[in-house]
Structure formats: C-alpha cells, structure tokens
C-alpha cells in the first residue's frame, strides 16, 4: 500500500513540474518573440497551449 501512495505522489509531482516548466517555457518564448511582459504573463497562463501553438505556427 505504501508503494501505491508513493506512485501517486510521484505522478502529482511530475504533473506539477510539467505545468511549471510549460508556463516558464511559454513566458520565455512569448517575451523573446513579442518583447512584452503583459503578453508573456498571458501566454504563461496558457502554458503548454501557447507552446504547442508556437511550434505549429512558427
């Protein structure tokens, strides 16, 4: 039962890290492209959606 709890905890940590990395990546791409802090914040909130859009578009 302890192994099951550790698996769930590891999955949550990995998901949280992915969301955080996606937000940071989106903000860096946005700021580099548009030179705007406002857009970087908006795109950071969109996270992986903006990263995928950027890859497909450019």
PyMOL Python script that loads the backbone (N, CA, C, O; Angstrom):
from pymol import cmd

cmd.read_pdbstr("""\
ATOM      1  N   UNK A   1       0.822  -1.187   0.000  1.00  0.00           N
ATOM      2  CA  UNK A   1       0.000   0.000   0.000  1.00  0.00           C
ATOM      3  C   UNK A   1       0.872   1.259   0.000  1.00  0.00           C
ATOM      4  O   UNK A   1       0.492   2.268  -0.594  1.00  0.00           O
ATOM      5  N   UNK A   2       2.007   1.213   0.643  1.00  0.00           N
ATOM      6  CA  UNK A   2       2.903   2.364   0.674  1.00  0.00           C
ATOM      7  C   UNK A   2       3.450   2.660  -0.718  1.00  0.00           C
ATOM      8  O   UNK A   2       3.632   3.822  -1.079  1.00  0.00           O
ATOM      9  N   UNK A   3       3.714   1.614  -1.500  1.00  0.00           N
ATOM     10  CA  UNK A   3       4.225   1.813  -2.854  1.00  0.00           C
ATOM     11  C   UNK A   3       3.185   2.529  -3.713  1.00  0.00           C
ATOM     12  O   UNK A   3       3.543   3.368  -4.539  1.00  0.00           O
ATOM     13  N   UNK A   4       1.923   2.216  -3.531  1.00  0.00           N
ATOM     14  CA  UNK A   4       0.845   2.879  -4.274  1.00  0.00           C
ATOM     15  C   UNK A   4       0.814   4.363  -3.935  1.00  0.00           C
ATOM     16  O   UNK A   4       0.659   5.200  -4.824  1.00  0.00           O
ATOM     17  N   UNK A   5       0.961   4.692  -2.659  1.00  0.00           N
ATOM     18  CA  UNK A   5       0.951   6.088  -2.228  1.00  0.00           C
ATOM     19  C   UNK A   5       2.141   6.835  -2.834  1.00  0.00           C
ATOM     20  O   UNK A   5       2.000   7.983  -3.254  1.00  0.00           O
ATOM     21  N   UNK A   6       3.300   6.199  -2.881  1.00  0.00           N
ATOM     22  CA  UNK A   6       4.478   6.830  -3.458  1.00  0.00           C
ATOM     23  C   UNK A   6       4.299   7.070  -4.952  1.00  0.00           C
ATOM     24  O   UNK A   6       4.743   8.097  -5.466  1.00  0.00           O
ATOM     25  N   UNK A   7       3.659   6.145  -5.656  1.00  0.00           N
ATOM     26  CA  UNK A   7       3.394   6.308  -7.086  1.00  0.00           C
ATOM     27  C   UNK A   7       2.503   7.521  -7.324  1.00  0.00           C
ATOM     28  O   UNK A   7       2.786   8.335  -8.203  1.00  0.00           O
ATOM     29  N   UNK A   8       1.445   7.646  -6.561  1.00  0.00           N
ATOM     30  CA  UNK A   8       0.523   8.773  -6.709  1.00  0.00           C
ATOM     31  C   UNK A   8       1.212  10.082  -6.425  1.00  0.00           C
ATOM     32  O   UNK A   8       0.982  11.075  -7.115  1.00  0.00           O
ATOM     33  N   UNK A   9       2.045  10.091  -5.426  1.00  0.00           N
ATOM     34  CA  UNK A   9       2.780  11.296  -5.073  1.00  0.00           C
ATOM     35  C   UNK A   9       3.769  11.669  -6.171  1.00  0.00           C
ATOM     36  O   UNK A   9       3.918  12.846  -6.500  1.00  0.00           O
ATOM     37  N   UNK A  10       4.443  10.677  -6.736  1.00  0.00           N
ATOM     38  CA  UNK A  10       5.397  10.934  -7.816  1.00  0.00           C
ATOM     39  C   UNK A  10       4.680  11.466  -9.048  1.00  0.00           C
ATOM     40  O   UNK A  10       5.194  12.357  -9.724  1.00  0.00           O
ATOM     41  N   UNK A  11       3.516  10.940  -9.345  1.00  0.00           N
ATOM     42  CA  UNK A  11       2.745  11.396 -10.502  1.00  0.00           C
ATOM     43  C   UNK A  11       2.309  12.847 -10.315  1.00  0.00           C
ATOM     44  O   UNK A  11       2.373  13.641 -11.254  1.00  0.00           O
ATOM     45  N   UNK A  12       1.871  13.191  -9.125  1.00  0.00           N
ATOM     46  CA  UNK A  12       1.458  14.570  -8.853  1.00  0.00           C
ATOM     47  C   UNK A  12       2.638  15.523  -8.972  1.00  0.00           C
ATOM     48  O   UNK A  12       2.508  16.620  -9.515  1.00  0.00           O
ATOM     49  N   UNK A  13       3.789  15.102  -8.462  1.00  0.00           N
ATOM     50  CA  UNK A  13       4.980  15.943  -8.548  1.00  0.00           C
ATOM     51  C   UNK A  13       5.394  16.144  -9.993  1.00  0.00           C
ATOM     52  O   UNK A  13       5.739  17.257 -10.390  1.00  0.00           O
ATOM     53  N   UNK A  14       5.365  15.078 -10.786  1.00  0.00           N
ATOM     54  CA  UNK A  14       5.732  15.173 -12.197  1.00  0.00           C
ATOM     55  C   UNK A  14       4.765  16.072 -12.953  1.00  0.00           C
ATOM     56  O   UNK A  14       5.190  16.879 -13.780  1.00  0.00           O
ATOM     57  N   UNK A  15       3.487  15.946 -12.684  1.00  0.00           N
ATOM     58  CA  UNK A  15       2.484  16.783 -13.357  1.00  0.00           C
ATOM     59  C   UNK A  15       2.678  18.246 -12.992  1.00  0.00           C
ATOM     60  O   UNK A  15       2.597  19.122 -13.853  1.00  0.00           O
ATOM     61  N   UNK A  16       2.932  18.510 -11.727  1.00  0.00           N
ATOM     62  CA  UNK A  16       3.138  19.877 -11.281  1.00  0.00           C
ATOM     63  C   UNK A  16       4.392  20.465 -11.919  1.00  0.00           C
ATOM     64  O   UNK A  16       4.397  21.631 -12.313  1.00  0.00           O
ATOM     65  N   UNK A  17       5.447  19.675 -12.022  1.00  0.00           N
ATOM     66  CA  UNK A  17       6.684  20.133 -12.660  1.00  0.00           C
ATOM     67  C   UNK A  17       6.452  20.420 -14.131  1.00  0.00           C
ATOM     68  O   UNK A  17       6.975  21.400 -14.660  1.00  0.00           O
ATOM     69  N   UNK A  18       5.680  19.586 -14.793  1.00  0.00           N
ATOM     70  CA  UNK A  18       5.377  19.804 -16.207  1.00  0.00           C
ATOM     71  C   UNK A  18       4.604  21.074 -16.434  1.00  0.00           C
ATOM     72  O   UNK A  18       4.859  21.797 -17.397  1.00  0.00           O
ATOM     73  N   UNK A  19       3.663  21.356 -15.561  1.00  0.00           N
ATOM     74  CA  UNK A  19       2.871  22.587 -15.670  1.00  0.00           C
ATOM     75  C   UNK A  19       3.766  23.798 -15.431  1.00  0.00           C
ATOM     76  O   UNK A  19       3.680  24.789 -16.155  1.00  0.00           O
ATOM     77  N   UNK A  20       4.615  23.718 -14.428  1.00  0.00           N
ATOM     78  CA  UNK A  20       5.518  24.822 -14.121  1.00  0.00           C
ATOM     79  C   UNK A  20       6.496  25.050 -15.268  1.00  0.00           C
ATOM     80  O   UNK A  20       6.718  26.192 -15.671  1.00  0.00           O
ATOM     81  N   UNK A  21       7.080  23.987 -15.795  1.00  0.00           N
ATOM     82  CA  UNK A  21       8.013  24.113 -16.910  1.00  0.00           C
ATOM     83  C   UNK A  21       7.309  24.667 -18.143  1.00  0.00           C
ATOM     84  O   UNK A  21       7.865  25.504 -18.853  1.00  0.00           O
ATOM     85  N   UNK A  22       6.091  24.204 -18.397  1.00  0.00           N
ATOM     86  CA  UNK A  22       5.329  24.691 -19.543  1.00  0.00           C
ATOM     87  C   UNK A  22       5.044  26.178 -19.443  1.00  0.00           C
ATOM     88  O   UNK A  22       5.133  26.898 -20.437  1.00  0.00           O
ATOM     89  N   UNK A  23       4.706  26.637 -18.258  1.00  0.00           N
ATOM     90  CA  UNK A  23       4.449  28.064 -18.053  1.00  0.00           C
ATOM     91  C   UNK A  23       5.713  28.885 -18.267  1.00  0.00           C
ATOM     92  O   UNK A  23       5.686  29.924 -18.927  1.00  0.00           O
ATOM     93  N   UNK A  24       6.815  28.412 -17.707  1.00  0.00           N
ATOM     94  CA  UNK A  24       8.078  29.131 -17.859  1.00  0.00           C
ATOM     95  C   UNK A  24       8.507  29.163 -19.323  1.00  0.00           C
ATOM     96  O   UNK A  24       8.947  30.200 -19.820  1.00  0.00           O
ATOM     97  N   UNK A  25       8.382  28.041 -20.005  1.00  0.00           N
ATOM     98  CA  UNK A  25       8.749  27.974 -21.416  1.00  0.00           C
ATOM     99  C   UNK A  25       7.882  28.908 -22.257  1.00  0.00           C
ATOM    100  O   UNK A  25       8.389  29.617 -23.126  1.00  0.00           O
ATOM    101  N   UNK A  26       6.587  28.905 -21.999  1.00  0.00           N
ATOM    102  CA  UNK A  26       5.672  29.782 -22.735  1.00  0.00           C
ATOM    103  C   UNK A  26       6.025  31.249 -22.512  1.00  0.00           C
ATOM    104  O   UNK A  26       5.989  32.045 -23.450  1.00  0.00           O
ATOM    105  N   UNK A  27       6.365  31.611 -21.277  1.00  0.00           N
ATOM    106  CA  UNK A  27       6.702  33.000 -20.972  1.00  0.00           C
ATOM    107  C   UNK A  27       8.000  33.430 -21.664  1.00  0.00           C
ATOM    108  O   UNK A  27       8.092  34.546 -22.176  1.00  0.00           O
ATOM    109  N   UNK A  28       8.984  32.561 -21.680  1.00  0.00           N
ATOM    110  CA  UNK A  28      10.255  32.884 -22.338  1.00  0.00           C
ATOM    111  C   UNK A  28      10.059  33.027 -23.841  1.00  0.00           C
ATOM    112  O   UNK A  28      10.551  33.981 -24.444  1.00  0.00           O
ATOM    113  N   UNK A  29       9.348  32.090 -24.446  1.00  0.00           N
ATOM    114  CA  UNK A  29       9.088  32.170 -25.887  1.00  0.00           C
ATOM    115  C   UNK A  29       8.325  33.451 -26.211  1.00  0.00           C
ATOM    116  O   UNK A  29       8.661  34.157 -27.161  1.00  0.00           O
ATOM    117  N   UNK A  30       7.309  33.742 -25.428  1.00  0.00           N
ATOM    118  CA  UNK A  30       6.488  34.921 -25.666  1.00  0.00           C
ATOM    119  C   UNK A  30       7.296  36.203 -25.529  1.00  0.00           C
ATOM    120  O   UNK A  30       7.218  37.077 -26.392  1.00  0.00           O
ATOM    121  N   UNK A  31       8.068  36.326 -24.459  1.00  0.00           N
ATOM    122  CA  UNK A  31       8.834  37.554 -24.258  1.00  0.00           C
ATOM    123  C   UNK A  31       9.900  37.720 -25.339  1.00  0.00           C
ATOM    124  O   UNK A  31      10.136  38.830 -25.816  1.00  0.00           O
ATOM    125  N   UNK A  32      10.538  36.625 -25.722  1.00  0.00           N
ATOM    126  CA  UNK A  32      11.554  36.686 -26.772  1.00  0.00           C
ATOM    127  C   UNK A  32      10.944  37.112 -28.100  1.00  0.00           C
ATOM    128  O   UNK A  32      11.547  37.874 -28.855  1.00  0.00           O
ATOM    129  N   UNK A  33       9.747  36.615 -28.377  1.00  0.00           N
ATOM    130  CA  UNK A  33       9.091  36.917 -29.646  1.00  0.00           C
ATOM    131  C   UNK A  33       8.480  38.311 -29.663  1.00  0.00           C
ATOM    132  O   UNK A  33       8.689  39.066 -30.612  1.00  0.00           O
ATOM    133  N   UNK A  34       7.725  38.661 -28.620  1.00  0.00           N
ATOM    134  CA  UNK A  34       6.933  39.890 -28.636  1.00  0.00           C
ATOM    135  C   UNK A  34       7.509  41.033 -27.811  1.00  0.00           C
ATOM    136  O   UNK A  34       7.038  42.164 -27.936  1.00  0.00           O
ATOM    137  N   UNK A  35       8.510  40.780 -26.973  1.00  0.00           N
ATOM    138  CA  UNK A  35       9.131  41.810 -26.116  1.00  0.00           C
ATOM    139  C   UNK A  35       8.102  42.539 -25.253  1.00  0.00           C
ATOM    140  O   UNK A  35       8.157  43.758 -25.094  1.00  0.00           O
ATOM    141  N   UNK A  36       7.160  41.768 -24.699  1.00  0.00           N
ATOM    142  CA  UNK A  36       6.099  42.342 -23.877  1.00  0.00           C
ATOM    143  C   UNK A  36       5.877  41.482 -22.641  1.00  0.00           C
ATOM    144  O   UNK A  36       5.618  40.282 -22.739  1.00  0.00           O
ATOM    145  N   UNK A  37       5.984  42.113 -21.478  1.00  0.00           N
ATOM    146  CA  UNK A  37       5.755  41.395 -20.228  1.00  0.00           C
ATOM    147  C   UNK A  37       4.287  40.994 -20.102  1.00  0.00           C
ATOM    148  O   UNK A  37       3.976  39.910 -19.608  1.00  0.00           O
ATOM    149  N   UNK A  38       3.400  41.857 -20.542  1.00  0.00           N
ATOM    150  CA  UNK A  38       1.966  41.557 -20.475  1.00  0.00           C
ATOM    151  C   UNK A  38       1.601  40.297 -21.249  1.00  0.00           C
ATOM    152  O   UNK A  38       0.903  39.419 -20.742  1.00  0.00           O
ATOM    153  N   UNK A  39       2.091  40.224 -22.498  1.00  0.00           N
ATOM    154  CA  UNK A  39       1.813  39.030 -23.298  1.00  0.00           C
ATOM    155  C   UNK A  39       2.491  37.802 -22.705  1.00  0.00           C
ATOM    156  O   UNK A  39       1.952  36.698 -22.771  1.00  0.00           O
ATOM    157  N   UNK A  40       3.669  37.996 -22.128  1.00  0.00           N
ATOM    158  CA  UNK A  40       4.369  36.864 -21.508  1.00  0.00           C
ATOM    159  C   UNK A  40       3.544  36.291 -20.359  1.00  0.00           C
ATOM    160  O   UNK A  40       3.492  35.074 -20.185  1.00  0.00           O
ATOM    161  N   UNK A  41       2.907  37.145 -19.581  1.00  0.00           N
ATOM    162  CA  UNK A  41       2.062  36.676 -18.475  1.00  0.00           C
ATOM    163  C   UNK A  41       0.845  35.932 -19.016  1.00  0.00           C
ATOM    164  O   UNK A  41       0.503  34.853 -18.530  1.00  0.00           O
ATOM    165  N   UNK A  42       0.196  36.512 -20.020  1.00  0.00           N
ATOM    166  CA  UNK A  42      -0.976  35.854 -20.625  1.00  0.00           C
ATOM    167  C   UNK A  42      -0.600  34.502 -21.187  1.00  0.00           C
ATOM    168  O   UNK A  42      -1.291  33.512 -20.944  1.00  0.00           O
ATOM    169  N   UNK A  43       0.486  34.448 -21.936  1.00  0.00           N
ATOM    170  CA  UNK A  43       0.913  33.189 -22.536  1.00  0.00           C
ATOM    171  C   UNK A  43       1.398  32.206 -21.478  1.00  0.00           C
ATOM    172  O   UNK A  43       1.258  30.996 -21.659  1.00  0.00           O
ATOM    173  N   UNK A  44       1.964  32.695 -20.381  1.00  0.00           N
ATOM    174  CA  UNK A  44       2.350  31.824 -19.273  1.00  0.00           C
ATOM    175  C   UNK A  44       1.149  31.156 -18.643  1.00  0.00           C
ATOM    176  O   UNK A  44       1.222  29.998 -18.232  1.00  0.00           O
ATOM    177  N   UNK A  45       0.049  31.872 -18.566  1.00  0.00           N
ATOM    178  CA  UNK A  45      -1.184  31.291 -18.021  1.00  0.00           C
ATOM    179  C   UNK A  45      -1.750  30.234 -18.971  1.00  0.00           C
ATOM    180  O   UNK A  45      -2.379  29.271 -18.533  1.00  0.00           O
ATOM    181  N   UNK A  46      -1.522  30.420 -20.270  1.00  0.00           N
ATOM    182  CA  UNK A  46      -1.987  29.435 -21.253  1.00  0.00           C
ATOM    183  C   UNK A  46      -1.062  28.217 -21.303  1.00  0.00           C
ATOM    184  O   UNK A  46      -1.456  27.144 -21.758  1.00  0.00           O
ATOM    185  N   UNK A  47       0.161  28.397 -20.832  1.00  0.00           N
ATOM    186  CA  UNK A  47       1.139  27.325 -20.665  1.00  0.00           C
ATOM    187  C   UNK A  47       1.398  26.518 -21.936  1.00  0.00           C
ATOM    188  O   UNK A  47       1.785  27.078 -22.962  1.00  0.00           O
ATOM    189  N   UNK A  48       1.186  25.210 -21.866  1.00  0.00           N
ATOM    190  CA  UNK A  48       1.515  24.310 -22.970  1.00  0.00           C
ATOM    191  C   UNK A  48       0.698  24.607 -24.225  1.00  0.00           C
ATOM    192  O   UNK A  48       1.157  24.313 -25.329  1.00  0.00           O
ATOM    193  N   UNK A  49      -0.491  25.175 -24.091  1.00  0.00           N
ATOM    194  CA  UNK A  49      -1.276  25.508 -25.281  1.00  0.00           C
ATOM    195  C   UNK A  49      -0.533  26.505 -26.164  1.00  0.00           C
ATOM    196  O   UNK A  49      -0.514  26.370 -27.387  1.00  0.00           O
ATOM    197  N   UNK A  50       0.082  27.516 -25.529  1.00  0.00           N
ATOM    198  CA  UNK A  50       0.837  28.503 -26.301  1.00  0.00           C
ATOM    199  C   UNK A  50       2.099  27.888 -26.884  1.00  0.00           C
ATOM    200  O   UNK A  50       2.461  28.192 -28.021  1.00  0.00           O
ATOM    201  N   UNK A  51       2.773  27.033 -26.134  1.00  0.00           N
ATOM    202  CA  UNK A  51       3.991  26.390 -26.633  1.00  0.00           C
ATOM    203  C   UNK A  51       3.670  25.560 -27.876  1.00  0.00           C
ATOM    204  O   UNK A  51       4.384  25.639 -28.875  1.00  0.00           O
ATOM    205  N   UNK A  52       2.615  24.778 -27.819  1.00  0.00           N
ATOM    206  CA  UNK A  52       2.217  23.956 -28.964  1.00  0.00           C
ATOM    207  C   UNK A  52       1.806  24.844 -30.137  1.00  0.00           C
ATOM    208  O   UNK A  52       2.174  24.565 -31.279  1.00  0.00           O
ATOM    209  N   UNK A  53       1.055  25.899 -29.873  1.00  0.00           N
ATOM    210  CA  UNK A  53       0.659  26.843 -30.923  1.00  0.00           C
ATOM    211  C   UNK A  53       1.902  27.449 -31.584  1.00  0.00           C
ATOM    212  O   UNK A  53       1.975  27.542 -32.809  1.00  0.00           O
ATOM    213  N   UNK A  54       2.868  27.855 -30.773  1.00  0.00           N
ATOM    214  CA  UNK A  54       4.077  28.478 -31.294  1.00  0.00           C
ATOM    215  C   UNK A  54       4.849  27.515 -32.190  1.00  0.00           C
ATOM    216  O   UNK A  54       5.342  27.903 -33.249  1.00  0.00           O
ATOM    217  N   UNK A  55       4.952  26.257 -31.762  1.00  0.00           N
ATOM    218  CA  UNK A  55       5.658  25.253 -32.543  1.00  0.00           C
ATOM    219  C   UNK A  55       4.956  25.024 -33.884  1.00  0.00           C
ATOM    220  O   UNK A  55       5.613  24.933 -34.921  1.00  0.00           O
ATOM    221  N   UNK A  56       3.645  24.933 -33.865  1.00  0.00           N
ATOM    222  CA  UNK A  56       2.899  24.698 -35.104  1.00  0.00           C
ATOM    223  C   UNK A  56       2.905  25.909 -36.025  1.00  0.00           C
ATOM    224  O   UNK A  56       2.955  25.766 -37.246  1.00  0.00           O
ATOM    225  N   UNK A  57       2.853  27.088 -35.446  1.00  0.00           N
ATOM    226  CA  UNK A  57       2.746  28.328 -36.226  1.00  0.00           C
ATOM    227  C   UNK A  57       4.074  28.775 -36.797  1.00  0.00           C
ATOM    228  O   UNK A  57       4.137  29.203 -37.950  1.00  0.00           O
ATOM    229  N   UNK A  58       5.147  28.684 -36.008  1.00  0.00           N
ATOM    230  CA  UNK A  58       6.441  29.219 -36.429  1.00  0.00           C
ATOM    231  C   UNK A  58       7.383  28.072 -36.590  1.00  0.00           C
ATOM    232  O   UNK A  58       8.545  28.273 -36.942  1.00  0.00           O
TER     233      UNK A  58
END
""", "prot")
cmd.dss("prot")
cmd.show_as("cartoon", "prot")
cmd.util.cbc("prot")
cmd.orient("prot")
